[in-house]
Amino acid sequence: MKKIMVLLFCINLSSCFYYENEPTSDPYQSSYDPVTIERTNLNASIAFQDNIEMTESSKIYIFDDYIFINDKRKGFHIFDNSDSSNPIKKKFLKIPGATDISIRNNTFFINQATDLVSLSINIDASTFTINKRLENVFPKLESPDGFYGNVKNEEIIVNWIKK
């Protein structure tokens, strides 16, 4: 009799989890699509640009007379702060996948997705030199809903976009 009661309870309990309008999306897939770059193109993806609108500001770093504001996973907006009452936007340093910066002895250390990149930058001349790239220092970027995405071995995820 106990076995029959347990069986009936389990059948009744499982029916509680059935929904007539149950979502048909796969719970094992992300709601985001990965934005990727071929590993061979990471160095070429770094560039100075003008007049880029800030979309998702993140960390702020102050160095000498400059302010660096991270545009999450896109790069850094650079402001001349020599007159702190009137900061002037100078350039945007595009670095796909970047979220953080540190500067020591005029060397800029920036994460680019999974890599740590060391740069020498001349802001006034809008030039830079990549000193070194350490690959796979940081973990692979996961989607906002916790997935890692299926990408080819030679591709690096630098961002995620809502489907």
QUIFEN-V830243 format. One line per field, one symbol per residue. ss: DSSP state (~ for helix, > for strand, _ for the rest). phi: phi as a letter, one per 20 degrees, with the letter a starting at -180 (. if undefined). burial: # if it has 9 or more other C-alpha atoms within 8 Angstrom, else .. Layout:
BEGIN
ss = ???
phi = ???
burial = ???
END
This chain:
BEGIN
ss = _~~~~~~~~~~~~~~________________>>>>>>>~~~_~~~_>>>_______>>>>>>>__>>>>>>___>>>>>>_______>>>>>>>______>>>>__>>>>>>__>>>>>>>>____>>>>>>>>____________________>>>>>>>>_
phi = .fffffffffffffffeecfdffefffdcfecdfdccfgfdffffeaecdleffdbfcfdcdblecdddfegmdqceddedfdfebfdfebcefbgnecbbbcblmdedcecleddddcdcdffelcbcefacdelfdfffefgenddmdcfgeddfdaccff
burial = .............................#.#######...#..##.##.......##..#....################.....#..##########.#.#...###############....##..#..#..#.#.####...#.#.....######...
END
